Amino acid sequence: MPEVRDPTEPSCIIVTGMPGAGKSTVTELIAKSLPRAARLSGDEASGMIRSGRVWALGSPRDEAERQIQLMLRNVAALANNMAAARFTAVVDVVLESPAELATLTDALVCAWDLVVLAPGAQVCRDRNAARDIDDRWDFTGYDRLDLKMRESFSDNSHWIDTSNHTAEESAADVLRRVRVGS
């Protein structure tokens, strides 16, 4: 059995938010700023499926949900492996509900902190629209997702309004709020 850090010492930083919140950029900056860290992407874990992949909002709905659960378990397994090797896992993932958070965190053997990057629905829309066409998300549910995340994660996470932050400011803000294991 691999050695795992003391569970009171967070070794996994979970960063969530809507598409366009800045998760990918901020988690990359966080991981690069720590002495031993790995960035784990839910999108990249989902993208490992080469045949039969269903987008998270796609159909059939039951298959999309099954693949979301698979992605969350795979990300947790990678985070556990990183923690066992004494790396901080910096996770970039869109979480919509307490059930999705529980799927991820119940599978973790390492301690974790949840951070929600929350610039607001309009800022996320604008950022998504400004992306290169190949990098845009075909997503129209910003207002619904913003409300759902606020209802789901207000009490158990660090909320950061990134609407007027640079990516570097957001990363520094995250690191000020969470405890990072060594």
TIPA-948079 format. One record per residue (C-alpha): residue number from 1; x, y, z. Coordinates in Angstrom, 1 decimal, always signed. Layout:
! TIPA-948079
<r><nr>NUM</nr><xx>X</xx><yy>Y</yy><zz>Z</zz></r>
...
***
This chain:
! TIPA-948079
<r><nr>1</nr><xx>+0.0</xx><yy>+0.0</yy><zz>+0.0</zz></r>
<r><nr>2</nr><xx>+1.5</xx><yy>+3.4</yy><zz>-1.0</zz></r>
<r><nr>3</nr><xx>+2.3</xx><yy>+5.9</yy><zz>+1.8</zz></r>
<r><nr>4</nr><xx>-0.2</xx><yy>+8.7</yy><zz>+2.0</zz></r>
<r><nr>5</nr><xx>+0.1</xx><yy>+12.0</yy><zz>+3.8</zz></r>
<r><nr>6</nr><xx>-1.6</xx><yy>+12.7</yy><zz>+7.1</zz></r>
<r><nr>7</nr><xx>-5.3</xx><yy>+13.3</yy><zz>+6.2</zz></r>
<r><nr>8</nr><xx>-5.3</xx><yy>+16.7</yy><zz>+8.1</zz></r>
<r><nr>9</nr><xx>-2.7</xx><yy>+18.0</yy><zz>+5.6</zz></r>
<r><nr>10</nr><xx>-4.5</xx><yy>+18.9</yy><zz>+2.4</zz></r>
<r><nr>11</nr><xx>-2.8</xx><yy>+17.5</yy><zz>-0.7</zz></r>
<r><nr>12</nr><xx>-5.5</xx><yy>+18.0</yy><zz>-3.2</zz></r>
<r><nr>13</nr><xx>-6.8</xx><yy>+21.4</yy><zz>-4.4</zz></r>
<r><nr>14</nr><xx>-10.0</xx><yy>+21.0</yy><zz>-6.4</zz></r>
<r><nr>15</nr><xx>-10.8</xx><yy>+24.0</yy><zz>-8.5</zz></r>
<r><nr>16</nr><xx>-14.2</xx><yy>+24.2</yy><zz>-10.1</zz></r>
<r><nr>17</nr><xx>-16.2</xx><yy>+26.9</yy><zz>-11.9</zz></r>
<r><nr>18</nr><xx>-18.2</xx><yy>+27.5</yy><zz>-15.0</zz></r>
<r><nr>19</nr><xx>-16.6</xx><yy>+27.3</yy><zz>-18.5</zz></r>
<r><nr>20</nr><xx>-14.7</xx><yy>+30.5</yy><zz>-18.8</zz></r>
<r><nr>21</nr><xx>-14.1</xx><yy>+31.0</yy><zz>-15.1</zz></r>
<r><nr>22</nr><xx>-10.3</xx><yy>+30.5</yy><zz>-15.6</zz></r>
<r><nr>23</nr><xx>-9.9</xx><yy>+27.0</yy><zz>-14.1</zz></r>
<r><nr>24</nr><xx>-7.3</xx><yy>+25.7</yy><zz>-16.7</zz></r>
<r><nr>25</nr><xx>-5.1</xx><yy>+28.8</yy><zz>-16.6</zz></r>
<r><nr>26</nr><xx>-5.3</xx><yy>+29.2</yy><zz>-12.8</zz></r>
<r><nr>27</nr><xx>-4.7</xx><yy>+25.5</yy><zz>-12.0</zz></r>
<r><nr>28</nr><xx>-1.7</xx><yy>+25.5</yy><zz>-14.3</zz></r>
<r><nr>29</nr><xx>-0.2</xx><yy>+28.6</yy><zz>-12.5</zz></r>
<r><nr>30</nr><xx>-0.9</xx><yy>+27.0</yy><zz>-9.1</zz></r>
<r><nr>31</nr><xx>+0.8</xx><yy>+23.7</yy><zz>-10.0</zz></r>
<r><nr>32</nr><xx>+3.8</xx><yy>+25.5</yy><zz>-11.5</zz></r>
<r><nr>33</nr><xx>+4.2</xx><yy>+27.6</yy><zz>-8.4</zz></r>
<r><nr>34</nr><xx>+4.3</xx><yy>+24.8</yy><zz>-5.9</zz></r>
<r><nr>35</nr><xx>+7.5</xx><yy>+22.8</yy><zz>-5.2</zz></r>
<r><nr>36</nr><xx>+5.9</xx><yy>+19.4</yy><zz>-6.0</zz></r>
<r><nr>37</nr><xx>+2.5</xx><yy>+19.5</yy><zz>-7.8</zz></r>
<r><nr>38</nr><xx>+0.6</xx><yy>+18.0</yy><zz>-10.7</zz></r>
<r><nr>39</nr><xx>-2.3</xx><yy>+19.5</yy><zz>-12.6</zz></r>
<r><nr>40</nr><xx>-5.1</xx><yy>+17.1</yy><zz>-13.3</zz></r>
<r><nr>41</nr><xx>-7.8</xx><yy>+18.0</yy><zz>-15.8</zz></r>
<r><nr>42</nr><xx>-11.3</xx><yy>+16.5</yy><zz>-15.8</zz></r>
<r><nr>43</nr><xx>-11.5</xx><yy>+17.5</yy><zz>-19.5</zz></r>
<r><nr>44</nr><xx>-8.3</xx><yy>+15.6</yy><zz>-20.3</zz></r>
<r><nr>45</nr><xx>-9.5</xx><yy>+12.5</yy><zz>-18.3</zz></r>
<r><nr>46</nr><xx>-12.8</xx><yy>+12.6</yy><zz>-20.2</zz></r>
<r><nr>47</nr><xx>-10.9</xx><yy>+13.0</yy><zz>-23.5</zz></r>
<r><nr>48</nr><xx>-9.1</xx><yy>+9.7</yy><zz>-22.9</zz></r>
<r><nr>49</nr><xx>-12.2</xx><yy>+8.0</yy><zz>-24.3</zz></r>
<r><nr>50</nr><xx>-11.6</xx><yy>+7.7</yy><zz>-28.0</zz></r>
<r><nr>51</nr><xx>-14.7</xx><yy>+5.8</yy><zz>-29.0</zz></r>
<r><nr>52</nr><xx>-18.2</xx><yy>+6.0</yy><zz>-27.5</zz></r>
<r><nr>53</nr><xx>-17.6</xx><yy>+9.3</yy><zz>-25.7</zz></r>
<r><nr>54</nr><xx>-20.6</xx><yy>+11.3</yy><zz>-24.7</zz></r>
<r><nr>55</nr><xx>-20.2</xx><yy>+15.0</yy><zz>-23.8</zz></r>
<r><nr>56</nr><xx>-21.2</xx><yy>+15.8</yy><zz>-20.3</zz></r>
<r><nr>57</nr><xx>-24.4</xx><yy>+17.6</yy><zz>-21.5</zz></r>
<r><nr>58</nr><xx>-24.9</xx><yy>+15.1</yy><zz>-24.3</zz></r>
<r><nr>59</nr><xx>-27.2</xx><yy>+12.2</yy><zz>-24.9</zz></r>
<r><nr>60</nr><xx>-28.1</xx><yy>+9.6</yy><zz>-24.1</zz></r>
<r><nr>61</nr><xx>-28.3</xx><yy>+11.3</yy><zz>-20.7</zz></r>
<r><nr>62</nr><xx>-27.7</xx><yy>+8.2</yy><zz>-18.7</zz></r>
<r><nr>63</nr><xx>-24.5</xx><yy>+7.5</yy><zz>-20.6</zz></r>
<r><nr>64</nr><xx>-23.3</xx><yy>+11.1</yy><zz>-20.2</zz></r>
<r><nr>65</nr><xx>-23.8</xx><yy>+10.7</yy><zz>-16.4</zz></r>
<r><nr>66</nr><xx>-22.0</xx><yy>+7.4</yy><zz>-16.3</zz></r>
<r><nr>67</nr><xx>-19.0</xx><yy>+9.0</yy><zz>-18.1</zz></r>
<r><nr>68</nr><xx>-19.0</xx><yy>+11.9</yy><zz>-15.7</zz></r>
<r><nr>69</nr><xx>-18.8</xx><yy>+9.5</yy><zz>-12.8</zz></r>
<r><nr>70</nr><xx>-16.0</xx><yy>+7.6</yy><zz>-14.5</zz></r>
<r><nr>71</nr><xx>-14.0</xx><yy>+10.8</yy><zz>-15.1</zz></r>
<r><nr>72</nr><xx>-14.4</xx><yy>+11.8</yy><zz>-11.4</zz></r>
<r><nr>73</nr><xx>-13.2</xx><yy>+8.4</yy><zz>-10.2</zz></r>
<r><nr>74</nr><xx>-10.3</xx><yy>+8.5</yy><zz>-12.6</zz></r>
<r><nr>75</nr><xx>-9.2</xx><yy>+12.0</yy><zz>-11.5</zz></r>
<r><nr>76</nr><xx>-9.5</xx><yy>+10.8</yy><zz>-7.9</zz></r>
<r><nr>77</nr><xx>-7.3</xx><yy>+7.8</yy><zz>-8.6</zz></r>
<r><nr>78</nr><xx>-4.7</xx><yy>+10.1</yy><zz>-10.2</zz></r>
<r><nr>79</nr><xx>-4.8</xx><yy>+12.5</yy><zz>-7.3</zz></r>
<r><nr>80</nr><xx>-4.4</xx><yy>+9.6</yy><zz>-4.8</zz></r>
<r><nr>81</nr><xx>-1.3</xx><yy>+8.4</yy><zz>-6.8</zz></r>
<r><nr>82</nr><xx>+0.1</xx><yy>+11.9</yy><zz>-6.8</zz></r>
<r><nr>83</nr><xx>-0.5</xx><yy>+12.3</yy><zz>-3.0</zz></r>
<r><nr>84</nr><xx>+1.1</xx><yy>+9.0</yy><zz>-2.3</zz></r>
<r><nr>85</nr><xx>+4.2</xx><yy>+10.2</yy><zz>-4.2</zz></r>
<r><nr>86</nr><xx>+4.1</xx><yy>+13.5</yy><zz>-2.1</zz></r>
<r><nr>87</nr><xx>+2.8</xx><yy>+15.7</yy><zz>-4.9</zz></r>
<r><nr>88</nr><xx>+0.0</xx><yy>+18.2</yy><zz>-4.5</zz></r>
<r><nr>89</nr><xx>-2.8</xx><yy>+17.4</yy><zz>-6.9</zz></r>
<r><nr>90</nr><xx>-4.3</xx><yy>+20.5</yy><zz>-8.4</zz></r>
<r><nr>91</nr><xx>-7.6</xx><yy>+19.4</yy><zz>-10.0</zz></r>
<r><nr>92</nr><xx>-9.4</xx><yy>+21.4</yy><zz>-12.7</zz></r>
<r><nr>93</nr><xx>-13.0</xx><yy>+20.1</yy><zz>-13.0</zz></r>
<r><nr>94</nr><xx>-16.5</xx><yy>+21.4</yy><zz>-13.6</zz></r>
<r><nr>95</nr><xx>-18.6</xx><yy>+20.2</yy><zz>-10.7</zz></r>
<r><nr>96</nr><xx>-22.4</xx><yy>+20.8</yy><zz>-10.8</zz></r>
<r><nr>97</nr><xx>-23.7</xx><yy>+19.1</yy><zz>-7.7</zz></r>
<r><nr>98</nr><xx>-22.9</xx><yy>+17.9</yy><zz>-4.2</zz></r>
<r><nr>99</nr><xx>-23.3</xx><yy>+14.3</yy><zz>-5.6</zz></r>
<r><nr>100</nr><xx>-20.5</xx><yy>+15.0</yy><zz>-8.2</zz></r>
<r><nr>101</nr><xx>-18.3</xx><yy>+16.5</yy><zz>-5.5</zz></r>
<r><nr>102</nr><xx>-19.0</xx><yy>+13.4</yy><zz>-3.3</zz></r>
<r><nr>103</nr><xx>-18.1</xx><yy>+11.0</yy><zz>-6.1</zz></r>
<r><nr>104</nr><xx>-14.7</xx><yy>+12.8</yy><zz>-6.4</zz></r>
<r><nr>105</nr><xx>-14.0</xx><yy>+13.3</yy><zz>-2.7</zz></r>
<r><nr>106</nr><xx>-15.3</xx><yy>+9.9</yy><zz>-1.5</zz></r>
<r><nr>107</nr><xx>-12.7</xx><yy>+8.3</yy><zz>-3.7</zz></r>
<r><nr>108</nr><xx>-9.8</xx><yy>+10.5</yy><zz>-2.4</zz></r>
<r><nr>109</nr><xx>-7.5</xx><yy>+9.1</yy><zz>+0.3</zz></r>
<r><nr>110</nr><xx>-5.9</xx><yy>+12.5</yy><zz>+0.5</zz></r>
<r><nr>111</nr><xx>-7.2</xx><yy>+15.6</yy><zz>+2.2</zz></r>
<r><nr>112</nr><xx>-8.7</xx><yy>+18.3</yy><zz>-0.1</zz></r>
<r><nr>113</nr><xx>-9.9</xx><yy>+21.8</yy><zz>-0.4</zz></r>
<r><nr>114</nr><xx>-12.6</xx><yy>+23.0</yy><zz>-2.8</zz></r>
<r><nr>115</nr><xx>-12.2</xx><yy>+26.4</yy><zz>-4.6</zz></r>
<r><nr>116</nr><xx>-14.9</xx><yy>+27.8</yy><zz>-6.8</zz></r>
<r><nr>117</nr><xx>-13.8</xx><yy>+30.4</yy><zz>-9.3</zz></r>
<r><nr>118</nr><xx>-16.9</xx><yy>+32.6</yy><zz>-9.7</zz></r>
<r><nr>119</nr><xx>-16.6</xx><yy>+35.6</yy><zz>-12.0</zz></r>
<r><nr>120</nr><xx>-20.3</xx><yy>+35.5</yy><zz>-12.8</zz></r>
<r><nr>121</nr><xx>-22.3</xx><yy>+34.1</yy><zz>-15.7</zz></r>
<r><nr>122</nr><xx>-21.8</xx><yy>+37.2</yy><zz>-18.0</zz></r>
<r><nr>123</nr><xx>-18.0</xx><yy>+37.3</yy><zz>-17.5</zz></r>
<r><nr>124</nr><xx>-17.9</xx><yy>+33.5</yy><zz>-18.4</zz></r>
<r><nr>125</nr><xx>-20.0</xx><yy>+34.0</yy><zz>-21.5</zz></r>
<r><nr>126</nr><xx>-17.8</xx><yy>+36.9</yy><zz>-22.6</zz></r>
<r><nr>127</nr><xx>-14.6</xx><yy>+34.9</yy><zz>-22.0</zz></r>
<r><nr>128</nr><xx>-15.9</xx><yy>+31.9</yy><zz>-23.8</zz></r>
<r><nr>129</nr><xx>-17.0</xx><yy>+34.1</yy><zz>-26.8</zz></r>
<r><nr>130</nr><xx>-13.5</xx><yy>+35.6</yy><zz>-26.9</zz></r>
<r><nr>131</nr><xx>-11.8</xx><yy>+32.2</yy><zz>-27.2</zz></r>
<r><nr>132</nr><xx>-10.5</xx><yy>+30.9</yy><zz>-30.5</zz></r>
<r><nr>133</nr><xx>-13.4</xx><yy>+29.1</yy><zz>-32.3</zz></r>
<r><nr>134</nr><xx>-11.8</xx><yy>+25.7</yy><zz>-31.6</zz></r>
<r><nr>135</nr><xx>-11.5</xx><yy>+26.4</yy><zz>-27.9</zz></r>
<r><nr>136</nr><xx>-15.1</xx><yy>+27.6</yy><zz>-27.3</zz></r>
<r><nr>137</nr><xx>-17.7</xx><yy>+25.6</yy><zz>-25.4</zz></r>
<r><nr>138</nr><xx>-21.1</xx><yy>+25.2</yy><zz>-27.0</zz></r>
<r><nr>139</nr><xx>-22.7</xx><yy>+26.1</yy><zz>-23.7</zz></r>
<r><nr>140</nr><xx>-25.8</xx><yy>+28.2</yy><zz>-22.9</zz></r>
<r><nr>141</nr><xx>-26.5</xx><yy>+27.2</yy><zz>-19.3</zz></r>
<r><nr>142</nr><xx>-24.4</xx><yy>+29.8</yy><zz>-17.5</zz></r>
<r><nr>143</nr><xx>-27.2</xx><yy>+31.3</yy><zz>-15.4</zz></r>
<r><nr>144</nr><xx>-28.5</xx><yy>+27.9</yy><zz>-14.4</zz></r>
<r><nr>145</nr><xx>-25.1</xx><yy>+26.5</yy><zz>-13.6</zz></r>
<r><nr>146</nr><xx>-24.1</xx><yy>+29.6</yy><zz>-11.6</zz></r>
<r><nr>147</nr><xx>-27.2</xx><yy>+29.3</yy><zz>-9.4</zz></r>
<r><nr>148</nr><xx>-26.7</xx><yy>+25.5</yy><zz>-9.0</zz></r>
<r><nr>149</nr><xx>-23.0</xx><yy>+25.9</yy><zz>-8.0</zz></r>
<r><nr>150</nr><xx>-23.9</xx><yy>+28.7</yy><zz>-5.5</zz></r>
<r><nr>151</nr><xx>-26.6</xx><yy>+26.5</yy><zz>-4.0</zz></r>
<r><nr>152</nr><xx>-24.3</xx><yy>+23.4</yy><zz>-3.9</zz></r>
<r><nr>153</nr><xx>-21.0</xx><yy>+24.7</yy><zz>-2.8</zz></r>
<r><nr>154</nr><xx>-21.5</xx><yy>+27.9</yy><zz>-0.8</zz></r>
<r><nr>155</nr><xx>-20.9</xx><yy>+26.3</yy><zz>+2.6</zz></r>
<r><nr>156</nr><xx>-18.0</xx><yy>+23.9</yy><zz>+1.8</zz></r>
<r><nr>157</nr><xx>-15.6</xx><yy>+25.9</yy><zz>-0.4</zz></r>
<r><nr>158</nr><xx>-13.6</xx><yy>+29.0</yy><zz>-1.0</zz></r>
<r><nr>159</nr><xx>-15.4</xx><yy>+31.3</yy><zz>-3.4</zz></r>
<r><nr>160</nr><xx>-13.2</xx><yy>+33.6</yy><zz>-5.4</zz></r>
<r><nr>161</nr><xx>-14.7</xx><yy>+36.3</yy><zz>-7.7</zz></r>
<r><nr>162</nr><xx>-12.2</xx><yy>+36.3</yy><zz>-10.5</zz></r>
<r><nr>163</nr><xx>-14.1</xx><yy>+38.9</yy><zz>-12.7</zz></r>
<r><nr>164</nr><xx>-11.5</xx><yy>+41.6</yy><zz>-12.1</zz></r>
<r><nr>165</nr><xx>-8.4</xx><yy>+39.4</yy><zz>-11.4</zz></r>
<r><nr>166</nr><xx>-5.6</xx><yy>+38.4</yy><zz>-13.7</zz></r>
<r><nr>167</nr><xx>-4.9</xx><yy>+34.7</yy><zz>-13.8</zz></r>
<r><nr>168</nr><xx>-1.9</xx><yy>+35.3</yy><zz>-11.6</zz></r>
<r><nr>169</nr><xx>-3.9</xx><yy>+37.2</yy><zz>-9.0</zz></r>
<r><nr>170</nr><xx>-6.5</xx><yy>+34.4</yy><zz>-9.0</zz></r>
<r><nr>171</nr><xx>-3.8</xx><yy>+31.8</yy><zz>-8.5</zz></r>
<r><nr>172</nr><xx>-2.2</xx><yy>+33.8</yy><zz>-5.6</zz></r>
<r><nr>173</nr><xx>-5.7</xx><yy>+34.2</yy><zz>-4.0</zz></r>
<r><nr>174</nr><xx>-6.3</xx><yy>+30.4</yy><zz>-4.2</zz></r>
<r><nr>175</nr><xx>-2.9</xx><yy>+29.7</yy><zz>-2.6</zz></r>
<r><nr>176</nr><xx>-3.6</xx><yy>+32.2</yy><zz>+0.2</zz></r>
<r><nr>177</nr><xx>-6.9</xx><yy>+30.4</yy><zz>+1.1</zz></r>
<r><nr>178</nr><xx>-5.9</xx><yy>+26.8</yy><zz>+1.0</zz></r>
<r><nr>179</nr><xx>-3.4</xx><yy>+24.8</yy><zz>+3.0</zz></r>
<r><nr>180</nr><xx>-0.9</xx><yy>+23.0</yy><zz>+0.8</zz></r>
<r><nr>181</nr><xx>+0.8</xx><yy>+19.9</yy><zz>+2.1</zz></r>
<r><nr>182</nr><xx>+4.5</xx><yy>+19.4</yy><zz>+1.5</zz></r>
***
